[in-house]
């Protein structure tokens, strides 16, 4: 296993751990310990940081895979490239596209309710987590 393959595995595993920790530890703990408004603000900030880290991790993993494909003269569009690309898509749509709509819905504007937009965002986050877990799993096989 080359250094680049090990780095890809480490980054994918760290990213998966971050996503699971935010979803199953940090967000529920905030709502258990803080008032609803404070917890919402804290979790909103947490998801903003996670989204930025997800953008960076997805781009880095896609670049690593392109380099590995070039070095090994393999297909450019492998599962190891498409999984972080899908996670990147989920991040852009699930956070950056829906956050302004959720803020507008909270203010009583827009045609969708806050809860329906929240459910869509939650779905994108879950799909992103599954894609990153699959990437970490596939990367560990090498």
Biotite code that builds the C-alpha atoms (Angstrom):
import biotite.structure as struc

atoms = struc.array([
    struc.Atom([0.000, 0.000, 0.000], chain_id="A", res_id=1, res_name="UNK", atom_name="CA", element="C"),
    struc.Atom([1.476, 3.333, -1.044], chain_id="A", res_id=2, res_name="UNK", atom_name="CA", element="C"),
    struc.Atom([1.603, 6.442, 1.098], chain_id="A", res_id=3, res_name="UNK", atom_name="CA", element="C"),
    struc.Atom([-1.099, 8.054, -1.029], chain_id="A", res_id=4, res_name="UNK", atom_name="CA", element="C"),
    struc.Atom([-3.414, 5.056, -0.549], chain_id="A", res_id=5, res_name="UNK", atom_name="CA", element="C"),
    struc.Atom([-2.809, 5.141, 3.203], chain_id="A", res_id=6, res_name="UNK", atom_name="CA", element="C"),
    struc.Atom([-3.478, 8.876, 3.281], chain_id="A", res_id=7, res_name="UNK", atom_name="CA", element="C"),
    struc.Atom([-6.726, 8.321, 1.376], chain_id="A", res_id=8, res_name="UNK", atom_name="CA", element="C"),
    struc.Atom([-7.786, 5.670, 3.862], chain_id="A", res_id=9, res_name="UNK", atom_name="CA", element="C"),
    struc.Atom([-6.904, 7.864, 6.842], chain_id="A", res_id=10, res_name="UNK", atom_name="CA", element="C"),
    struc.Atom([-8.740, 10.898, 5.466], chain_id="A", res_id=11, res_name="UNK", atom_name="CA", element="C"),
    struc.Atom([-11.836, 8.860, 4.572], chain_id="A", res_id=12, res_name="UNK", atom_name="CA", element="C"),
    struc.Atom([-11.890, 7.252, 8.028], chain_id="A", res_id=13, res_name="UNK", atom_name="CA", element="C"),
    struc.Atom([-11.432, 10.590, 9.798], chain_id="A", res_id=14, res_name="UNK", atom_name="CA", element="C"),
    struc.Atom([-14.190, 12.148, 7.694], chain_id="A", res_id=15, res_name="UNK", atom_name="CA", element="C"),
    struc.Atom([-16.553, 9.263, 8.445], chain_id="A", res_id=16, res_name="UNK", atom_name="CA", element="C"),
    struc.Atom([-15.749, 9.567, 12.151], chain_id="A", res_id=17, res_name="UNK", atom_name="CA", element="C"),
    struc.Atom([-16.468, 13.293, 12.063], chain_id="A", res_id=18, res_name="UNK", atom_name="CA", element="C"),
    struc.Atom([-19.840, 12.763, 10.411], chain_id="A", res_id=19, res_name="UNK", atom_name="CA", element="C"),
    struc.Atom([-20.839, 10.050, 12.872], chain_id="A", res_id=20, res_name="UNK", atom_name="CA", element="C"),
    struc.Atom([-19.636, 12.056, 15.874], chain_id="A", res_id=21, res_name="UNK", atom_name="CA", element="C"),
    struc.Atom([-21.597, 15.136, 14.835], chain_id="A", res_id=22, res_name="UNK", atom_name="CA", element="C"),
    struc.Atom([-24.754, 13.133, 14.144], chain_id="A", res_id=23, res_name="UNK", atom_name="CA", element="C"),
    struc.Atom([-24.732, 10.780, 17.115], chain_id="A", res_id=24, res_name="UNK", atom_name="CA", element="C"),
    struc.Atom([-22.804, 12.628, 19.833], chain_id="A", res_id=25, res_name="UNK", atom_name="CA", element="C"),
    struc.Atom([-22.482, 16.385, 19.417], chain_id="A", res_id=26, res_name="UNK", atom_name="CA", element="C"),
    struc.Atom([-25.910, 17.373, 18.102], chain_id="A", res_id=27, res_name="UNK", atom_name="CA", element="C"),
    struc.Atom([-27.960, 15.188, 20.504], chain_id="A", res_id=28, res_name="UNK", atom_name="CA", element="C"),
    struc.Atom([-25.783, 16.280, 23.445], chain_id="A", res_id=29, res_name="UNK", atom_name="CA", element="C"),
    struc.Atom([-26.335, 19.946, 22.620], chain_id="A", res_id=30, res_name="UNK", atom_name="CA", element="C"),
    struc.Atom([-30.109, 19.520, 22.636], chain_id="A", res_id=31, res_name="UNK", atom_name="CA", element="C"),
    struc.Atom([-29.933, 17.520, 25.865], chain_id="A", res_id=32, res_name="UNK", atom_name="CA", element="C"),
    struc.Atom([-27.817, 20.075, 27.729], chain_id="A", res_id=33, res_name="UNK", atom_name="CA", element="C"),
    struc.Atom([-28.856, 23.482, 26.336], chain_id="A", res_id=34, res_name="UNK", atom_name="CA", element="C"),
    struc.Atom([-32.052, 25.396, 25.782], chain_id="A", res_id=35, res_name="UNK", atom_name="CA", element="C"),
    struc.Atom([-33.608, 24.759, 22.387], chain_id="A", res_id=36, res_name="UNK", atom_name="CA", element="C"),
    struc.Atom([-32.554, 28.131, 20.898], chain_id="A", res_id=37, res_name="UNK", atom_name="CA", element="C"),
    struc.Atom([-28.992, 27.847, 22.208], chain_id="A", res_id=38, res_name="UNK", atom_name="CA", element="C"),
    struc.Atom([-28.706, 24.258, 21.057], chain_id="A", res_id=39, res_name="UNK", atom_name="CA", element="C"),
    struc.Atom([-29.998, 25.194, 17.610], chain_id="A", res_id=40, res_name="UNK", atom_name="CA", element="C"),
    struc.Atom([-27.414, 27.974, 17.300], chain_id="A", res_id=41, res_name="UNK", atom_name="CA", element="C"),
    struc.Atom([-24.624, 25.673, 18.506], chain_id="A", res_id=42, res_name="UNK", atom_name="CA", element="C"),
    struc.Atom([-25.608, 22.833, 16.184], chain_id="A", res_id=43, res_name="UNK", atom_name="CA", element="C"),
    struc.Atom([-25.987, 25.270, 13.295], chain_id="A", res_id=44, res_name="UNK", atom_name="CA", element="C"),
    struc.Atom([-22.404, 26.418, 13.838], chain_id="A", res_id=45, res_name="UNK", atom_name="CA", element="C"),
    struc.Atom([-21.286, 22.806, 14.167], chain_id="A", res_id=46, res_name="UNK", atom_name="CA", element="C"),
    struc.Atom([-22.870, 21.870, 10.842], chain_id="A", res_id=47, res_name="UNK", atom_name="CA", element="C"),
    struc.Atom([-21.316, 24.941, 9.183], chain_id="A", res_id=48, res_name="UNK", atom_name="CA", element="C"),
    struc.Atom([-17.864, 23.779, 10.260], chain_id="A", res_id=49, res_name="UNK", atom_name="CA", element="C"),
    struc.Atom([-18.636, 20.214, 9.216], chain_id="A", res_id=50, res_name="UNK", atom_name="CA", element="C"),
    struc.Atom([-19.803, 21.379, 5.775], chain_id="A", res_id=51, res_name="UNK", atom_name="CA", element="C"),
    struc.Atom([-16.582, 23.311, 5.181], chain_id="A", res_id=52, res_name="UNK", atom_name="CA", element="C"),
    struc.Atom([-14.476, 20.362, 6.320], chain_id="A", res_id=53, res_name="UNK", atom_name="CA", element="C"),
    struc.Atom([-16.546, 18.074, 4.079], chain_id="A", res_id=54, res_name="UNK", atom_name="CA", element="C"),
    struc.Atom([-15.862, 20.285, 1.073], chain_id="A", res_id=55, res_name="UNK", atom_name="CA", element="C"),
    struc.Atom([-12.130, 20.136, 1.745], chain_id="A", res_id=56, res_name="UNK", atom_name="CA", element="C"),
    struc.Atom([-12.110, 16.381, 2.412], chain_id="A", res_id=57, res_name="UNK", atom_name="CA", element="C"),
    struc.Atom([-14.136, 15.587, -0.705], chain_id="A", res_id=58, res_name="UNK", atom_name="CA", element="C"),
    struc.Atom([-11.916, 17.666, -2.971], chain_id="A", res_id=59, res_name="UNK", atom_name="CA", element="C"),
    struc.Atom([-8.728, 16.207, -1.450], chain_id="A", res_id=60, res_name="UNK", atom_name="CA", element="C"),
    struc.Atom([-10.001, 12.648, -1.800], chain_id="A", res_id=61, res_name="UNK", atom_name="CA", element="C"),
    struc.Atom([-11.045, 13.245, -5.393], chain_id="A", res_id=62, res_name="UNK", atom_name="CA", element="C"),
    struc.Atom([-7.606, 14.667, -6.197], chain_id="A", res_id=63, res_name="UNK", atom_name="CA", element="C"),
    struc.Atom([-5.903, 11.719, -4.478], chain_id="A", res_id=64, res_name="UNK", atom_name="CA", element="C"),
    struc.Atom([-7.986, 9.272, -6.486], chain_id="A", res_id=65, res_name="UNK", atom_name="CA", element="C"),
    struc.Atom([-7.212, 11.054, -9.756], chain_id="A", res_id=66, res_name="UNK", atom_name="CA", element="C"),
    struc.Atom([-3.501, 10.817, -8.947], chain_id="A", res_id=67, res_name="UNK", atom_name="CA", element="C"),
    struc.Atom([-3.775, 7.133, -8.034], chain_id="A", res_id=68, res_name="UNK", atom_name="CA", element="C"),
    struc.Atom([-5.720, 6.407, -11.227], chain_id="A", res_id=69, res_name="UNK", atom_name="CA", element="C"),
    struc.Atom([-3.087, 8.203, -13.284], chain_id="A", res_id=70, res_name="UNK", atom_name="CA", element="C"),
    struc.Atom([-0.195, 6.426, -11.565], chain_id="A", res_id=71, res_name="UNK", atom_name="CA", element="C"),
    struc.Atom([-1.828, 3.007, -11.897], chain_id="A", res_id=72, res_name="UNK", atom_name="CA", element="C"),
    struc.Atom([-3.264, 3.788, -15.347], chain_id="A", res_id=73, res_name="UNK", atom_name="CA", element="C"),
    struc.Atom([-6.715, 2.798, -14.121], chain_id="A", res_id=74, res_name="UNK", atom_name="CA", element="C"),
    struc.Atom([-10.152, 4.166, -14.942], chain_id="A", res_id=75, res_name="UNK", atom_name="CA", element="C"),
    struc.Atom([-10.599, 7.803, -13.957], chain_id="A", res_id=76, res_name="UNK", atom_name="CA", element="C"),
    struc.Atom([-14.230, 7.362, -12.872], chain_id="A", res_id=77, res_name="UNK", atom_name="CA", element="C"),
    struc.Atom([-13.920, 4.645, -10.271], chain_id="A", res_id=78, res_name="UNK", atom_name="CA", element="C"),
    struc.Atom([-16.090, 4.135, -7.228], chain_id="A", res_id=79, res_name="UNK", atom_name="CA", element="C"),
    struc.Atom([-13.329, 5.694, -5.152], chain_id="A", res_id=80, res_name="UNK", atom_name="CA", element="C"),
    struc.Atom([-13.752, 8.885, -7.194], chain_id="A", res_id=81, res_name="UNK", atom_name="CA", element="C"),
    struc.Atom([-17.554, 8.849, -7.421], chain_id="A", res_id=82, res_name="UNK", atom_name="CA", element="C"),
    struc.Atom([-18.151, 8.277, -3.685], chain_id="A", res_id=83, res_name="UNK", atom_name="CA", element="C"),
    struc.Atom([-16.486, 11.542, -2.549], chain_id="A", res_id=84, res_name="UNK", atom_name="CA", element="C"),
    struc.Atom([-18.027, 13.307, -5.551], chain_id="A", res_id=85, res_name="UNK", atom_name="CA", element="C"),
    struc.Atom([-21.459, 12.157, -4.355], chain_id="A", res_id=86, res_name="UNK", atom_name="CA", element="C"),
    struc.Atom([-20.637, 13.286, -0.824], chain_id="A", res_id=87, res_name="UNK", atom_name="CA", element="C"),
    struc.Atom([-19.554, 16.662, -2.213], chain_id="A", res_id=88, res_name="UNK", atom_name="CA", element="C"),
    struc.Atom([-22.880, 16.926, -4.039], chain_id="A", res_id=89, res_name="UNK", atom_name="CA", element="C"),
    struc.Atom([-24.760, 16.078, -0.828], chain_id="A", res_id=90, res_name="UNK", atom_name="CA", element="C"),
    struc.Atom([-22.802, 18.741, 1.070], chain_id="A", res_id=91, res_name="UNK", atom_name="CA", element="C"),
    struc.Atom([-23.428, 21.461, -1.483], chain_id="A", res_id=92, res_name="UNK", atom_name="CA", element="C"),
    struc.Atom([-27.124, 20.693, -1.813], chain_id="A", res_id=93, res_name="UNK", atom_name="CA", element="C"),
    struc.Atom([-27.804, 19.583, 1.744], chain_id="A", res_id=94, res_name="UNK", atom_name="CA", element="C"),
    struc.Atom([-26.077, 22.461, 3.470], chain_id="A", res_id=95, res_name="UNK", atom_name="CA", element="C"),
    struc.Atom([-25.140, 25.347, 1.203], chain_id="A", res_id=96, res_name="UNK", atom_name="CA", element="C"),
    struc.Atom([-28.305, 25.292, -0.934], chain_id="A", res_id=97, res_name="UNK", atom_name="CA", element="C"),
    struc.Atom([-30.800, 24.496, 1.829], chain_id="A", res_id=98, res_name="UNK", atom_name="CA", element="C"),
    struc.Atom([-29.486, 26.759, 4.621], chain_id="A", res_id=99, res_name="UNK", atom_name="CA", element="C"),
    struc.Atom([-30.737, 29.998, 3.024], chain_id="A", res_id=100, res_name="UNK", atom_name="CA", element="C"),
    struc.Atom([-34.086, 28.352, 2.334], chain_id="A", res_id=101, res_name="UNK", atom_name="CA", element="C"),
    struc.Atom([-34.298, 27.157, 5.944], chain_id="A", res_id=102, res_name="UNK", atom_name="CA", element="C"),
    struc.Atom([-33.536, 30.660, 7.231], chain_id="A", res_id=103, res_name="UNK", atom_name="CA", element="C"),
    struc.Atom([-36.266, 32.068, 4.984], chain_id="A", res_id=104, res_name="UNK", atom_name="CA", element="C"),
    struc.Atom([-38.727, 29.399, 6.117], chain_id="A", res_id=105, res_name="UNK", atom_name="CA", element="C"),
    struc.Atom([-37.945, 30.194, 9.750], chain_id="A", res_id=106, res_name="UNK", atom_name="CA", element="C"),
    struc.Atom([-38.826, 33.824, 8.968], chain_id="A", res_id=107, res_name="UNK", atom_name="CA", element="C"),
    struc.Atom([-42.145, 32.732, 7.432], chain_id="A", res_id=108, res_name="UNK", atom_name="CA", element="C"),
    struc.Atom([-41.085, 33.102, 3.805], chain_id="A", res_id=109, res_name="UNK", atom_name="CA", element="C"),
    struc.Atom([-40.963, 30.530, 1.041], chain_id="A", res_id=110, res_name="UNK", atom_name="CA", element="C"),
    struc.Atom([-43.237, 27.725, 0.011], chain_id="A", res_id=111, res_name="UNK", atom_name="CA", element="C"),
    struc.Atom([-41.620, 24.964, 2.092], chain_id="A", res_id=112, res_name="UNK", atom_name="CA", element="C"),
    struc.Atom([-41.828, 24.705, 5.852], chain_id="A", res_id=113, res_name="UNK", atom_name="CA", element="C"),
    struc.Atom([-38.725, 24.683, 8.038], chain_id="A", res_id=114, res_name="UNK", atom_name="CA", element="C"),
    struc.Atom([-39.385, 21.095, 9.100], chain_id="A", res_id=115, res_name="UNK", atom_name="CA", element="C"),
    struc.Atom([-39.712, 19.816, 5.524], chain_id="A", res_id=116, res_name="UNK", atom_name="CA", element="C"),
    struc.Atom([-36.465, 21.539, 4.552], chain_id="A", res_id=117, res_name="UNK", atom_name="CA", element="C"),
    struc.Atom([-34.840, 20.170, 7.700], chain_id="A", res_id=118, res_name="UNK", atom_name="CA", element="C"),
    struc.Atom([-35.962, 16.666, 6.707], chain_id="A", res_id=119, res_name="UNK", atom_name="CA", element="C"),
    struc.Atom([-34.454, 17.061, 3.229], chain_id="A", res_id=120, res_name="UNK", atom_name="CA", element="C"),
    struc.Atom([-31.209, 18.360, 4.749], chain_id="A", res_id=121, res_name="UNK", atom_name="CA", element="C"),
    struc.Atom([-31.178, 15.418, 7.176], chain_id="A", res_id=122, res_name="UNK", atom_name="CA", element="C"),
    struc.Atom([-31.614, 13.033, 4.233], chain_id="A", res_id=123, res_name="UNK", atom_name="CA", element="C"),
    struc.Atom([-28.654, 14.541, 2.385], chain_id="A", res_id=124, res_name="UNK", atom_name="CA", element="C"),
    struc.Atom([-26.527, 14.312, 5.538], chain_id="A", res_id=125, res_name="UNK", atom_name="CA", element="C"),
    struc.Atom([-27.459, 10.652, 5.990], chain_id="A", res_id=126, res_name="UNK", atom_name="CA", element="C"),
    struc.Atom([-26.685, 9.855, 2.360], chain_id="A", res_id=127, res_name="UNK", atom_name="CA", element="C"),
    struc.Atom([-23.354, 11.695, 2.636], chain_id="A", res_id=128, res_name="UNK", atom_name="CA", element="C"),
    struc.Atom([-22.484, 9.670, 5.735], chain_id="A", res_id=129, res_name="UNK", atom_name="CA", element="C"),
    struc.Atom([-23.267, 6.406, 3.936], chain_id="A", res_id=130, res_name="UNK", atom_name="CA", element="C"),
    struc.Atom([-21.164, 7.430, 0.931], chain_id="A", res_id=131, res_name="UNK", atom_name="CA", element="C"),
    struc.Atom([-18.189, 8.334, 3.115], chain_id="A", res_id=132, res_name="UNK", atom_name="CA", element="C"),
    struc.Atom([-18.507, 5.107, 5.126], chain_id="A", res_id=133, res_name="UNK", atom_name="CA", element="C"),
    struc.Atom([-18.564, 3.147, 1.862], chain_id="A", res_id=134, res_name="UNK", atom_name="CA", element="C"),
    struc.Atom([-15.460, 5.014, 0.715], chain_id="A", res_id=135, res_name="UNK", atom_name="CA", element="C"),
    struc.Atom([-13.624, 4.250, 3.959], chain_id="A", res_id=136, res_name="UNK", atom_name="CA", element="C"),
    struc.Atom([-14.659, 0.595, 3.686], chain_id="A", res_id=137, res_name="UNK", atom_name="CA", element="C"),
    struc.Atom([-13.532, 0.326, 0.057], chain_id="A", res_id=138, res_name="UNK", atom_name="CA", element="C"),
    struc.Atom([-10.265, 2.132, 0.799], chain_id="A", res_id=139, res_name="UNK", atom_name="CA", element="C"),
    struc.Atom([-9.457, -0.298, 3.593], chain_id="A", res_id=140, res_name="UNK", atom_name="CA", element="C"),
    struc.Atom([-9.629, -3.273, 1.225], chain_id="A", res_id=141, res_name="UNK", atom_name="CA", element="C"),
    struc.Atom([-6.435, -2.245, -0.505], chain_id="A", res_id=142, res_name="UNK", atom_name="CA", element="C"),
])
